[in-house]
């Protein structure tokens, strides 16, 4: 019997992505209104990947590439190592600040998407932004469509953190925050509210992007606190 497993199947195995997923990402950039319209049907017109699944796939892809920007000699790990060093952490035998920083980075970037997802799902129930009567499930679909372009941008640019000096990581974070805000706002404006007038689309898109950005900031701060606490407890560290 002829082998029917294709490269598309392998991409699905590795990344959770396939041709439909790639098409969905492209549509979210080029013509997001088409993606939003497909969310109104139960099967996404048979053409697009469900947006929450696609968001998870982008997170998984970024995680797969962590070895590039989370390593013993990367600026991100150095920044966390300096944080522990400056906090006066007393190391146990055989432990280095670099190893501690790497472990903290791995925990933080593993926990952050969980916090993001929980905050998004909790807050969606209280955000009537869409200018139409929507079910909770439809709001979930719309929200994650709005974040697909910025999610794909983050998956592409996070490895660049390996090339940025530790002193510039905060600036890079601010730049990415501004970029994702505008991408989320523009994507929403171009597709989420087609029946509304221009001004209504502008303020709703800007407010939605601001809420997403605020929730991401809260999730990342919470993840950093949780990651540092976990690492400190794991190694039984004390602060002098």
C-alpha positions in Angstrom: 0.0 0.0 0.0 1.4 3.4 -1.0 2.5 5.7 1.9 -0.1 8.6 2.2 1.6 10.5 5.0 2.7 13.9 3.6 4.9 16.8 4.7 1.7 18.5 5.8 1.1 15.6 8.2 4.6 15.9 9.6 4.1 19.6 10.2 0.9 18.8 12.0 2.8 16.3 14.1 5.6 18.7 15.0 3.9 22.1 15.3 0.2 21.5 15.3 0.2 23.4 12.0 -0.7 22.3 8.5 -1.6 23.9 5.2 -4.9 25.0 6.7 -3.1 26.6 9.6 -0.7 28.4 7.4 -3.6 29.6 5.3 -5.3 30.8 8.5 -2.3 32.8 9.5 -1.9 34.3 6.1 -5.6 35.3 6.0 -5.4 36.9 9.4 -2.7 39.2 8.0 -4.0 39.8 4.5 -7.8 39.7 4.9 -8.8 39.1 8.5 -12.5 39.9 7.8 -12.7 36.5 5.9 -11.3 34.7 9.0 -13.8 36.5 11.3 -16.7 35.6 9.0 -15.7 32.0 9.0 -15.9 32.0 12.8 -19.7 32.5 12.6 -20.0 28.9 11.2 -19.5 25.8 13.3 -16.8 24.3 11.0 -14.9 27.5 10.0 -16.2 27.2 6.4 -14.1 24.0 6.2 -11.1 26.2 5.3 -9.6 27.7 8.5 -8.0 26.4 11.7 -9.9 27.2 14.9 -8.3 30.3 16.2 -7.6 29.1 19.8 -6.0 26.0 18.4 -3.8 28.1 16.1 -2.8 30.3 19.0 -1.7 27.2 20.9 0.2 26.0 17.9 2.1 29.3 17.7 2.9 29.0 21.5 4.1 25.5 20.9 6.3 26.7 18.0 7.9 29.4 20.2 8.5 26.8 22.9 10.2 24.5 20.4 12.6 27.3 19.5 13.4 28.1 23.2 16.8 26.5 22.9 17.8 29.5 20.8 17.0 32.3 23.3 17.0 30.4 26.6 20.5 29.0 27.2 23.3 29.3 29.6 25.0 32.0 27.5 22.0 34.0 26.3 21.3 37.6 27.3 17.9 36.6 28.7 19.4 34.1 31.1 22.1 36.5 32.0 19.5 39.1 32.9 17.7 36.6 35.3 21.1 35.5 36.7 22.0 39.1 37.5 18.6 39.6 39.1 19.2 36.7 41.5 22.8 37.9 42.1 21.6 41.5 42.9 18.9 40.2 45.2 21.6 38.6 47.4 20.5 35.0 46.8 22.8 32.5 48.7 23.6 29.6 46.3 23.8 26.0 47.4 26.8 23.9 46.6 27.4 23.3 42.9 24.7 25.8 41.8 25.6 28.9 39.7 23.6 32.0 39.0 23.6 31.2 35.3 22.0 27.8 36.0 19.5 29.5 38.3 18.7 32.1 35.7 18.2 29.5 33.0 15.9 27.4 35.2 13.9 30.5 36.1 13.6 31.5 32.4 12.3 28.1 31.4 9.7 28.1 34.2 8.6 31.7 33.4 8.1 31.1 29.7 6.3 27.8 30.3 3.9 29.3 32.8 3.2 32.6 31.0 0.9 31.2 28.3 -1.2 29.4 30.9 -1.8 32.6 32.8 -2.5 34.4 29.5 -5.1 31.8 28.5 -6.8 31.9 32.0 -7.0 35.7 32.0 -8.3 35.8 28.4 -11.0 33.2 29.1 -12.1 34.8 32.4 -12.3 38.3 31.1 -14.1 37.5 27.9 -17.3 36.9 29.8 -17.3 40.6 30.8 -16.2 42.3 27.6 -19.3 43.2 25.3 -17.2 44.8 22.6 -18.3 43.2 19.4 -21.2 45.4 18.5 -23.5 42.4 18.1 -25.1 39.7 20.2 -22.4 37.1 20.7 -22.1 33.8 22.6 -19.2 33.3 24.9 -17.7 30.7 22.4 -17.9 33.2 19.6 -16.2 35.8 21.7 -13.4 33.3 22.3 -13.1 32.7 18.5 -13.0 36.4 17.8 -10.5 37.3 20.5 -8.0 34.7 19.3 -8.4 35.6 15.7 -7.4 39.2 16.7 -4.2 37.9 18.3 -3.0 35.6 15.5 -0.9 38.2 13.6 0.8 39.4 16.8 1.2 35.8 18.0 2.9 34.8 14.7 5.1 37.9 15.0 6.1 36.9 18.6 6.9 33.4 17.5 9.2 34.8 14.8 10.9 37.4 16.9 11.4 35.7 20.2 14.6 34.0 19.0 16.0 37.5 18.3 16.3 37.8 22.1 19.4 35.7 21.8 21.0 38.5 19.8 20.0 41.5 22.0 22.3 42.6 24.8 20.8 42.1 28.3 20.7 45.9 28.8 18.4 46.2 25.8 15.9 43.5 26.7 13.5 46.0 28.4 13.6 48.2 25.3 12.9 45.2 23.1 10.0 44.2 25.3 8.5 47.7 25.0 8.9 47.7 21.2 7.2 44.3 20.9 4.4 45.5 23.2 3.7 48.5 21.0 3.9 46.4 17.9 1.5 43.8 19.2 -0.9 46.5 20.4 -1.1 48.0 16.9 -1.3 44.6 15.2 -4.2 43.5 17.5 -6.0 46.8 17.0 -5.5 46.8 13.2 -6.6 43.2 12.8 -9.7 43.9 14.9 -10.5 47.1 13.0 -10.2 45.3 9.6 -12.5 42.4 10.4 -14.2 42.2 13.8 -16.8 44.9 13.4 -17.8 45.0 9.7 -21.3 46.4 10.4 -20.2 49.3 12.6 -19.2 52.9 11.5 -15.6 53.9 11.4 -15.4 55.7 14.7 -17.0 52.8 16.5 -14.6 50.3 14.9 -11.6 52.5 15.9 -12.4 52.8 19.6 -13.5 49.2 20.0 -10.4 48.0 18.2 -8.1 50.2 20.3 -9.9 49.2 23.6 -9.7 45.5 22.7 -6.0 45.8 21.9 -5.4 47.7 25.2 -7.2 45.0 27.2 -5.2 42.3 25.5 -1.9 44.1 26.2 -2.9 44.8 29.8 -3.8 41.1 30.3 -0.5 40.0 28.7 1.5 42.3 31.1 -0.4 41.0 34.1 0.2 37.4 33.0 3.9 37.9 32.4 4.4 39.6 35.8 2.5 36.8 37.5 4.6 34.2 35.6 7.8 35.9 36.6 6.8 35.9 40.2 5.6 32.3 40.1 8.8 31.2 38.2 11.1 32.9 40.7 9.2 31.4 43.7 9.3 27.9 42.1 13.0 28.1 41.5 13.8 29.5 44.9 11.7 26.7 46.6 13.1 24.0 44.3 16.7 24.7 45.3 15.9 25.8 48.9 17.5 29.2 48.3 17.6 32.1 50.8 18.1 35.8 50.3 20.7 37.5 52.4 
